[in-house]
Amino acid sequence: MIGVINNKLTENIEIEKWKTKGMLYEVFRVIEGKPLFLNEHLNRLKNIAIDANTEVLKESIKILIKSIDINISQNIFLSYDPVNGANIVFFTKSFYPPEKWFDVGVDIGLLEIKRDNPNLKIYNDEYKSKVDSYLKDNNYFETLIAHDNIVTEGSRSNVFFIKENTIITTPIVDVLPGITRDKVIYVLNKLGMEILEKEILISELQSYDGCFITGTSIDVLPVRKLQEISYETGRNEVYKKVYKEFEKVKEADLNDYA
């Protein structure tokens, strides 16, 4: 596998040592050779690692894309050592939901697990292993996570619930500040929709009209079933408006990439 380590193209990289506890990381999508929301991803990294040189990281990303395929569509994994500033970028396995999923939705679970430092994107293989086992055992696409009966976010996504014309989501202090989450909030404000940030109780889940999850690879994906609770999110007019406007935001960002 080819990667760019500290701004140098390198063959036969060993990626496992870059996926260890305490490493900062970002995963972002490349669409036809253009990184999506790249500035936002790098700014999030720099908020934690203030010494990170985002311009050098951008150059590393360009080197990697050029070395593989200038029209590639795949995710890039960026790992950053906060101790010494060592970094790597490489293409990683990607899965993008088929188009029909944005109509019918997906099935997700609910797992009681506490995520340490939810605001920070830090690699934690123990957390990842527990989540992966739960998803595999239950055949779920994703799972929401909860602690003390409060739902916070998805294991690798943020979550929004729909109640009539209001969108409800967990306060930012309790979740990873997802880039797609931020763009959805921008879309909601642009559309003039009401958004409410509050604690979401497990006991409330059945009262909502719809639910959708957001993330780098999944965009704005409707939920069909949350454990035994069924939603018709894909048919919900509020969801459809958000999805349509988000696609415009994606297109504008890609067009602005130089």
C-alpha positions as CSV (number, residue, x, y, z in Angstrom):
1,M,0.0,0.0,0.0
2,I,1.2,3.5,-0.8
3,G,0.9,6.4,1.6
4,V,2.5,9.8,2.2
5,I,4.4,10.0,5.5
6,N,5.5,13.4,6.6
7,N,5.0,14.8,3.1
8,K,7.0,12.0,1.4
9,L,5.4,9.3,-0.9
10,T,6.2,5.9,0.7
11,E,5.5,2.4,-0.5
12,N,4.7,-0.6,1.6
13,I,3.5,1.4,4.5
14,E,2.5,-0.3,7.8
15,I,-0.8,1.3,8.7
16,E,-1.5,-0.5,12.0
17,K,1.1,1.5,13.9
18,W,-0.8,4.6,12.8
19,K,-4.1,3.2,14.2
20,T,-3.1,3.0,17.9
21,K,-4.7,4.5,21.0
22,G,-4.1,8.2,21.4
23,M,-3.5,9.0,17.7
24,L,-5.5,11.8,16.3
25,Y,-7.2,11.0,13.0
26,E,-9.5,12.3,10.3
27,V,-11.3,10.4,7.6
28,F,-12.6,12.4,4.7
29,R,-14.1,11.6,1.3
30,V,-12.6,12.2,-2.1
31,I,-15.0,12.5,-5.0
32,E,-13.4,12.4,-8.5
33,G,-10.1,13.5,-7.1
34,K,-11.5,16.3,-5.0
35,P,-11.5,16.1,-1.1
36,L,-14.9,17.0,0.3
37,F,-15.0,19.6,3.1
38,L,-11.2,19.3,3.4
39,N,-10.7,22.7,5.2
40,E,-13.2,21.8,7.8
41,H,-11.6,18.4,8.5
42,L,-8.1,19.9,8.8
43,N,-9.4,22.8,11.0
44,R,-11.0,20.3,13.4
45,L,-7.6,18.5,13.6
46,K,-5.8,21.8,14.2
47,N,-8.2,22.7,17.0
48,I,-6.7,19.8,19.0
49,A,-3.1,19.7,17.5
50,I,-2.4,23.4,17.3
51,D,1.1,22.8,15.8
52,A,-0.3,20.9,12.8
53,N,0.6,22.5,9.5
54,T,-2.5,22.3,7.5
55,E,-0.9,23.5,4.3
56,V,1.7,20.8,4.5
57,L,-1.1,18.2,5.1
58,K,-3.0,19.6,2.0
59,E,0.2,19.1,-0.1
60,S,0.5,15.5,1.2
61,I,-3.1,14.8,0.2
62,K,-2.4,16.2,-3.3
63,I,0.7,14.0,-3.6
64,L,-1.3,10.9,-2.6
65,I,-4.2,11.6,-5.0
66,K,-1.8,12.3,-7.9
67,S,0.2,9.1,-7.2
68,I,-2.9,6.9,-7.3
69,D,-5.5,8.4,-9.7
70,I,-6.4,12.1,-10.2
71,N,-10.1,11.0,-10.6
72,I,-10.3,8.6,-7.7
73,S,-13.4,8.4,-5.5
74,Q,-12.5,6.9,-2.1
75,N,-11.9,7.9,1.5
76,I,-8.5,9.1,2.8
77,F,-7.4,8.3,6.3
78,L,-5.2,10.9,8.0
79,S,-3.4,9.9,11.2
80,Y,-1.5,12.5,13.3
81,D,0.8,11.9,16.3
82,P,0.1,14.8,18.8
83,V,3.4,14.1,20.5
84,N,5.8,14.6,17.7
85,G,3.7,15.8,14.7
86,A,4.4,12.7,12.6
87,N,1.6,12.1,10.1
88,I,0.4,9.9,7.3
89,V,-2.3,9.9,4.7
90,F,-3.4,6.9,2.8
91,F,-6.5,5.6,1.0
92,T,-8.7,3.4,3.1
93,K,-11.5,1.0,2.4
94,S,-14.8,2.9,1.7
95,F,-18.4,2.0,1.6
96,Y,-21.0,4.4,0.3
97,P,-24.7,3.6,0.7
98,P,-26.5,2.7,-2.6
99,E,-29.0,5.3,-3.8
100,K,-32.1,3.3,-2.8
101,W,-31.0,3.5,0.8
102,F,-31.7,7.2,0.8
103,D,-35.4,6.3,0.0
104,V,-36.0,3.2,2.2
105,G,-33.6,3.9,5.1
106,V,-31.4,1.6,7.2
107,D,-31.7,-0.5,10.3
108,I,-29.7,0.6,13.3
109,G,-29.2,-0.5,16.9
110,L,-28.8,1.0,20.3
111,L,-25.7,0.2,22.5
112,E,-25.1,1.2,26.1
113,I,-21.4,2.3,26.0
114,K,-19.6,5.3,27.2
115,R,-17.3,7.1,24.8
116,D,-14.4,8.9,26.5
117,N,-13.7,12.5,25.3
118,P,-16.6,12.5,22.8
119,N,-15.4,15.9,21.3
120,L,-12.1,14.4,20.2
121,K,-11.4,12.2,17.3
122,I,-8.9,9.9,19.0
123,Y,-8.3,6.3,18.0
124,N,-9.6,3.8,20.5
125,D,-9.4,0.1,19.4
126,E,-11.3,-1.2,22.5
127,Y,-14.3,1.0,21.8
128,K,-14.1,0.1,18.1
129,S,-14.0,-3.6,18.8
130,K,-17.1,-3.5,21.1
131,V,-19.0,-1.6,18.5
132,D,-18.0,-3.9,15.6
133,S,-19.0,-7.0,17.5
134,Y,-22.4,-5.6,18.3
135,L,-23.1,-4.6,14.7
136,K,-22.0,-7.9,13.4
137,D,-24.0,-9.9,16.0
138,N,-27.2,-8.0,15.2
139,N,-26.7,-7.3,11.5
140,Y,-27.1,-3.6,12.0
141,F,-25.7,-1.0,9.6
142,E,-24.9,1.4,12.5
143,T,-25.7,1.8,16.2
144,L,-26.6,4.7,18.3
145,I,-24.7,4.8,21.6
146,A,-26.2,5.7,25.0
147,H,-25.1,6.2,28.6
148,D,-27.3,6.6,31.6
149,N,-30.4,6.2,29.4
150,I,-29.3,9.3,27.3
151,V,-28.7,8.8,23.5
152,T,-25.8,10.8,22.3
153,E,-24.7,9.9,18.8
154,G,-23.9,7.1,16.5
155,S,-20.8,5.0,16.8
156,R,-19.4,6.6,13.7
157,S,-22.1,9.2,13.0
158,N,-24.2,11.9,14.4
159,V,-27.9,11.6,14.8
160,F,-31.0,13.8,14.3
161,F,-34.6,13.2,15.1
162,I,-37.7,14.7,13.5
163,K,-40.7,15.8,15.4
164,E,-43.3,17.5,13.1
165,N,-41.3,20.5,11.7
166,T,-38.6,20.5,14.4
167,I,-35.2,18.8,14.2
168,I,-33.8,17.5,17.5
169,T,-30.1,16.6,18.1
170,T,-27.7,16.1,21.0
171,P,-25.9,19.2,22.3
172,I,-22.4,19.6,20.7
173,V,-20.6,19.4,24.1
174,D,-21.7,15.7,24.3
175,V,-20.8,14.5,20.8
176,L,-18.1,14.5,18.2
177,P,-18.4,17.8,16.2
178,G,-19.1,16.0,12.9
179,I,-18.4,17.9,9.7
180,T,-21.5,16.6,8.1
181,R,-23.5,17.4,11.3
182,D,-22.3,21.0,11.0
183,K,-23.3,21.2,7.4
184,V,-26.7,19.8,8.2
185,I,-27.2,22.5,10.9
186,Y,-26.1,25.1,8.3
187,V,-28.8,23.7,5.9
188,L,-31.5,23.8,8.6
189,N,-30.7,27.4,9.3
190,K,-30.7,28.2,5.6
191,L,-34.1,26.5,5.2
192,G,-35.5,28.3,8.2
193,M,-36.2,25.1,10.1
194,E,-36.4,24.9,13.9
195,I,-33.5,23.0,15.4
196,L,-33.4,22.0,19.1
197,E,-30.3,20.7,20.9
198,K,-31.2,18.8,24.0
199,E,-30.6,15.5,25.8
200,I,-32.4,12.6,24.0
201,L,-33.8,10.0,26.4
202,I,-34.2,6.4,25.3
203,S,-37.8,6.6,26.5
204,E,-38.5,9.3,23.9
205,L,-37.3,7.5,20.8
206,Q,-40.8,6.1,19.9
207,S,-42.3,9.6,20.0
208,Y,-40.3,10.9,17.0
209,D,-41.6,11.0,13.4
210,G,-38.2,10.2,11.8
211,C,-34.5,9.8,12.4
212,F,-31.5,10.3,10.2
213,I,-27.7,9.8,10.7
214,T,-24.9,11.8,9.2
215,G,-21.3,11.1,8.4
216,T,-18.5,11.4,6.0
217,S,-19.3,8.3,3.9
218,I,-23.1,8.2,4.5
219,D,-24.0,11.9,4.0
220,V,-27.5,12.3,5.4
221,L,-29.0,8.8,5.6
222,P,-32.6,8.0,6.8
223,V,-33.3,5.4,9.5
224,R,-36.0,2.8,8.8
225,K,-35.8,1.0,12.1
226,L,-34.1,1.7,15.4
227,Q,-34.1,-1.7,17.1
228,E,-37.9,-2.4,17.2
229,I,-39.0,1.2,16.5
230,S,-40.0,1.8,12.9
231,Y,-39.8,5.2,11.2
232,E,-40.8,6.3,7.7
233,T,-37.9,8.8,7.4
234,G,-37.3,8.4,3.7
235,R,-40.9,9.6,3.0
236,N,-40.7,12.5,5.5
237,E,-40.9,15.9,3.8
238,V,-38.6,17.5,6.3
239,Y,-35.9,14.9,5.7
240,K,-36.3,15.1,1.9
241,K,-35.8,18.9,2.0
242,V,-32.7,18.5,4.2
243,Y,-31.2,15.9,2.0
244,K,-31.8,17.9,-1.2
245,E,-30.2,21.0,0.2
246,F,-27.2,19.1,1.6
247,E,-26.5,17.8,-1.9
248,K,-26.2,21.4,-3.1
249,V,-23.8,22.2,-0.3
250,K,-21.6,19.2,-1.3
251,E,-21.6,20.2,-4.9
252,A,-20.6,23.8,-4.1
253,D,-17.7,22.7,-1.9
254,L,-16.3,20.4,-4.6
255,N,-16.6,23.2,-7.2
256,D,-14.6,25.5,-4.9
257,Y,-11.7,23.0,-4.5
258,A,-8.6,24.2,-6.2
